[in-house]
């Protein structure tokens, strides 16, 4: 076996991966062999050479200089091509026809939250304490009930979260989702390499230092797992994509899906208007007639500060990682090896050296490679963005308590504020500062809630409507 593995590694100068082979037991050898066979050493070599060339700074600056505002449906804009009512009607038709599925990306752990589990397991309901996973699944179930259809949920995990996520859903009986409507699959990995030499790093003598390949890994993992083929067989034509950390997302929102369909778009993206030019978000722009995202670290300040004649920012659209994809577009792109480029991240990665000694670097020593799903934008026909009010659709859970925003308390306050607004629109009197929570299974939106609340209802204490 060792000779076979050396034959895979040696042509690319990676034979050091087997330095401790003879000290490993049979199980450890088998595990390491599986990791080696899964490597694409030729790709890793090419990516390291590209990173070493480091010619991208000038390229991205040239691209950024040509950036323009993307084709968009702005909030309450009279110049929008289609009215909200028209979009809701078209989206509802697609949902009612059973043509919409869901992709939920949930590979992250709650490390920054001090929560050593999949982030989707984090309890975030301001009154109920429901987990992110439960809230999202209940939105899928509520949409399926509203449109009298089955809506499949494809949930992507990572190697670090897969087993615990599968067990969590089994323990909670999938929160009511039929077994055949839940497809849990795991994203791929890429090895970390030494930034100077390109040598693959080992996290310990019998294991390669592997990391998830980014949310762009969704495309390959969907195809590899069979989920993409299954969506096609079920007649699913569009998929609603979002990430697990945002409990305000309007899953399968008919208006968003409708704008996508009416525009003939293959990929549509929700955005929020940036509050200031240098806000740390991905910037959705149009370059040479195609949409793309420029990360804030790559956007020159003078470009970020450019303004239109009316004083508004030209680069205004901040990505919130909510999309609608045509399934046919995903199928086409899954067949292209170059559909999603790898991005380089320079990180501090602990490793074992040639003597087997554990090294904890004090400065970035390694390169990690990731793919991003938004890099599909330039290949998508008629791609559009749809602006959403962050108070109604974006409250990402990212930071531990004590930070300014994106903390558990901040997210819960945003959830409670939205649901209090729904109640007031229905004619209820909600005391200021009172925590309220509306289960998706009770009401998916303000309109549905209005039909279930008696005008004049008083809410003076923490209230859960479920």
N, C-alpha and C positions, 0 to 999 in steps of 0.2 A: 504493500500500500504506500509506503514512504516513497518508493521510487516513482510511482504514478503521480504522487502529489508534487514531487520535485520537478517532474516533467512539465507540470502546469505552471509552476512558480519561477523556475530558473530562467526561462527566456526573457522575463521581465525584471530580473534582479530581486525577486521577492523570496528567495529560498530561506532567508533568516526566520521566516514564520515557523519553520520546522526545527529551530535551534534546540528546543526542549522536548522534541518528539520522544526520545528514548526514555525520558523521565515520567511520561504520562502513562496512566493505566489504560486498559483497552477501551473503556467508556469515554475517557477524555480524548483518546486518539480518534475515536469514531466521530465525536462532536466536532473536533477541529477539522477533520477531513471533510465533513459536511459543509463547514463554513468556507473552506478553501475551494471546494467544487462549485460553490455558489458565486465565487468571485468572477468578475470580468476584468482580468488583469490588463488586457489591452485598453479597455475603456479607462481604467484607473490611471494608467500611464499617460494616456492622451490628456485627461483632465488635469493631471498635475503639471504637464508641460504647458498647457494653456494658462494655468494659474501662475506659473513661473514667469511666463512672458509678460503678464500684467499689463497688457496693452489696452485693457478695457476702459480706463478712466477717460481717455480722450474720446473713445467711441460713444460712451454714454453721455458725455457732455455735448457732443454734436447732435445726438438724438434729442436730448433735453432742449436744446436751442430751437429745435423745430416743433416742439410740443405746442399743441393747441387744445382748446376745450373740446371734450368729447361730445358726440351726439347724445343728447340727454332728454329725459322727461323730468323737468324741474317741478318742485312742489308749487302747486297753485299757479303755474305759468299759463297765461292765455295763448302762448305760442306753441304749446305742445301739439303734436300731430293728432293725437287721439285723446278724447276726454276720459277721465277716470271711470265713468260709468260704462263707457264702451269697452275699456280694458277689462273691467270686472266681469262684464258679460262674456267676453271672449274667453277669459281665463276659466270662468265657471263652466263653460261648455266643455273645455278640455278636461277639467277635473271630473265632471259628470260622466264623460265618456270613458273614464278609467285610463286616461293616457298619461297620467303624471305619477312619477315615483319620487323617492327622497333619498339623498345621500347625506349622511351625517358623519363628519370627520371628527374622530374622538381618540386620537392617538396620544394626546398629551397627559402627563401626570400633573398633580397639583403641587409640585415641588415649591413653587414660589408662594403658595398659600400655606405652606407648612402641612400639606395634606399628602401623605405618601401613598396615594392610590390614584386610579384613573380620575381625571378631573370631572368626568361625567357623573361620578358617584357623590360629588360634593353636595351637601344639603344647602339649598339656596332659597327655597320658598319662604317668603317673609313671615308667614303665619303657619303654613303646613309643615315646613321643613323638608319639602320634597326635594329630591335630587334633580340635578340638571337632566339626567337621563329620563326620569319619569315625566318631567314637564314636557320635554320634546316628544316623547312617545305619545303622551296624551294629546298633543296638538295633531299628530298624525292620525290618531284614532278619531278625534273630533272632526277633522276634515273628511275622513272616510265616511263618517256617519252623516255629515252634512250633505255630501254629494252621492251617498248611497253607492259606494264603490269600495274596492279593496285598494289600498295604497301600500306598495312594498317599501320597506325601509332597508337600505343598504348602509351598514354601520362599519366604518373603517377604524380599526385599532392599530396599535404598534406592538412590536414584540414585548415591550415593557408593560403594556396594559391589556393584552389580548386575553390571557387566561382569566384574569380577575374580572374583566368585563363580561366574558361568557358566563362565568359563575354567578355574577351579580344579576344578570338578566334571567338566568335559570331560577335562581332563588326567588325572584319576584314574579315568576311566571310571565316574563316579558311585558309586565304592566298591562296585560290584557291584549297585547298584539298577537294575532294568530302566528303560530310557528312558521307557517309557510310564507308569511309576509315579512320575516326578519332574516336578513342575510348578514352575518357578522364575518368580516374578513380582515386580514392583517396586511399592513403595508410592508414594502420591502425595506432593505437596509443598504447602507454603503459604508465601507471602511474609512476610518480616519487615517490619514497618511502624514508622515513627517513633512513639514513644510519645506525643508531644505533639500531633502533627498528623494522624497516620494515613496519612501519605504512604508509599507503597511504597518501600523502600530498594533501591538498586542496589549489587551487590557490585563491579561494574566498569561502565564505560559501556555495554557491550552485554549485561549480564546482570542479572536481578533477583536479589536476595538471597533464595534459596529454602532451605527446611529441610524434612526429612521431617515428615509430618503425624502422627507418633506411632504407637505400636503399635495404637491404635484405627483407624488407617488400613487395618488388615488387612481389615476388613469390606468397604469400598468397593473395595479392590484385588482381593480375591478375586472379587467380582462382575464388576468391569471386565475382569479377565484371562480370564474364562471358567472359572476353576478351580472356583468354587462350582457352576456348572452341571454341570461334569464329575463332581464328587463325587456329585451327585444321580443322574446317568445311570448311574454305577457301582454304585448301590445303597448308598452310604455314608450311614448314618443318624446317626452320631456322629463328631466329630473331637476328637482329643487335641491340645491347644494348649500350646506351651511356648516359652521363649526360649533362644537359642543359648548363653548364658553359663553354663548350669547342667549340668555333665556327670553329676551324680548323679540327675537326673530319671529315674524309672522310666517310660520311654516306653511308652504303651499298657498301663499297669498294669491288670490285670484287676480288682483289688479296687476301685480308684478308679472305673473305668467301671461296675462293678457297683453301687456305692452310688448313682451317678448314675441308673442305669436303674431300680433298685428304688424310688427316691424319686420317680420320675416328674418328674425335674428337667430343665429346658431348658438350664441352665448350672450347672455345679458347679466349685468352686474348691478347690485345695489350699492349706492354710495351715500355719504353724508357730506354736506358742505363744510369745508375746512373753516375753523374758527380764526385761524391766523396763518400767514404764509408758510411758516417753518414748522407747522404741526407735524408730529412724527407719525405719519400714516403713509401707506402706499398711495401714490398719486395716479389716478386714471386719466390718461391723456390720449389725444389723437395725434399720431405721427404718420405723415405721408398717407393719410386716408385709412389708417388702421389703428384700432385701440391697443394700448399697452399700459403696463404699470411701471412707473419709475419710483423706486424706493426713495424715501426722504433723504437718506444719506447720499444718494447719487444725484439729487436735484440741486443744481447750482443755486445759490441764494438769489442771484439777480433774476433768474428765471422764475423762482418761487414767488418773487415780489412783483412780477409783472401784472398790470391791471388793464381791464378793458376801459372803454371811454366812459362807462357809467361808474367806474371806480371799483367794480367787482374784480376778484381774483380771476386771472385767466386759467391758472392751474388750481382749480377749486374742489375737485372731486376726490374725496378720500375713500378708499376701498374699505368695505367692512366684511369681505369674504363671504358674501351671500350671492349666489348665482343661479341662473336657470340655463341648462344645457339641452340642446337637442341630442337625443340618444344616437341618431345617425351621425352626428358630428363627432361624438365620442368614439363611436365604432371606427370611423374613418381615421381619426387621429391615433387610436390605439395601434393601428397597423403601421404607423410611422415611427421608426426608431428615434428620429430627431425631433419628435413633436414637442418635447419639453426639454430645454437645455438645463444643464446643471449649473447651479450657482455655488460660489466659493465662500465659505465662512472660515475665518482664521480663529481658532479657539485654543484654550488651554486644555489639553487632553492628557490625563495620567496614563502612564504606560509602563511596561516592563522592558528593561534594556537587555542586551545580549547575554548578560550574566544572570538574568532572572530577577534583578533588583527592581523594586517598584520606584518609579520616578514621578514626583508631583511637580510639574513645571510652575514657575512663578510668572511666566509671560506666555503669550500664545506661541505654541510650538507646532501646531498641527493644522491641517486643512480638512474640513468636512464638506461634503458635497450634498446639496439639496436641490430638489425640483419644486417649483411653485405652480399651482394650478392656474394662476392668472396669466401665465405665459402662453396659454392657449388663445388668448384674445386676438393676436394679430392674424391667426389662421381662420378666425370665425367670420363668416359672412354677415354683414349688416349688424355687427355687434353694437349694443347700446348700453347706456347706464340709466338707472332710475334712481332719483334722489328720494331718500326717506328721512323723516324727522327722527333724529336719534332718540328723542323722548319716547317714541312709539316703536322703535325697531332696533336699537343698538345699545346694549349695556354689557360689554365684555367683562367677564370675571378673570382677572389676571394677577392682581397684586394682593399681598398680605395686608391685614389691618394696619393702619397707621399711614398708608400712602394717601395721596390726595383723591384719587379716583380709581375705578376698576377693582375696588376691594369688595369683599362680601357685603359689608354694610352699605356701601354705595350702590351696588347692584340691587340689593333688596329694597332700598329707598326708591330706586327708579321703577322697580316692579310695582311697589305699593302705590306710587304716585300715578302711574298709568291706570291701574285698576280703580283708584279713587276717582280719576277723571271719568272713566267709563260709568261709574255709579252716579256721579253728578250729572252726566249727560242723560242718564235715565231718570233723573228727577229725585234722586236720593240726596239726603243731607249728610255729608261725611265730615266729621270733626277733623280739624287740622291736626296733623301729626299722628293720626290713628293708622296703624298698619292694616291694610286690607289685601286680600289675595283672591283672585277669581280663577278657579280651575278651568283649563281648556275644555274639560268635559262638561262644565256648566255653561260656559259661554266663550266662544273663540274670539269675539270682538265686541265692540261697544254696541253695535246694532243688535246682535243676538242677546246681549245682556238686557237691553232696553225692553225686550219682550218678556222678561222674567222678573223685573223689579217693579214694585208698586211705587209710583211717585209719592214723595214725601217720606219714604222710609228713612229712619234715622240710624246712622252708624256711628256710635260713640266709643266703641271698644274694638280691640283687634278682631277682625272678622274674616272667616274663610268661607267662600262660596264654592262648594264642590259637589 
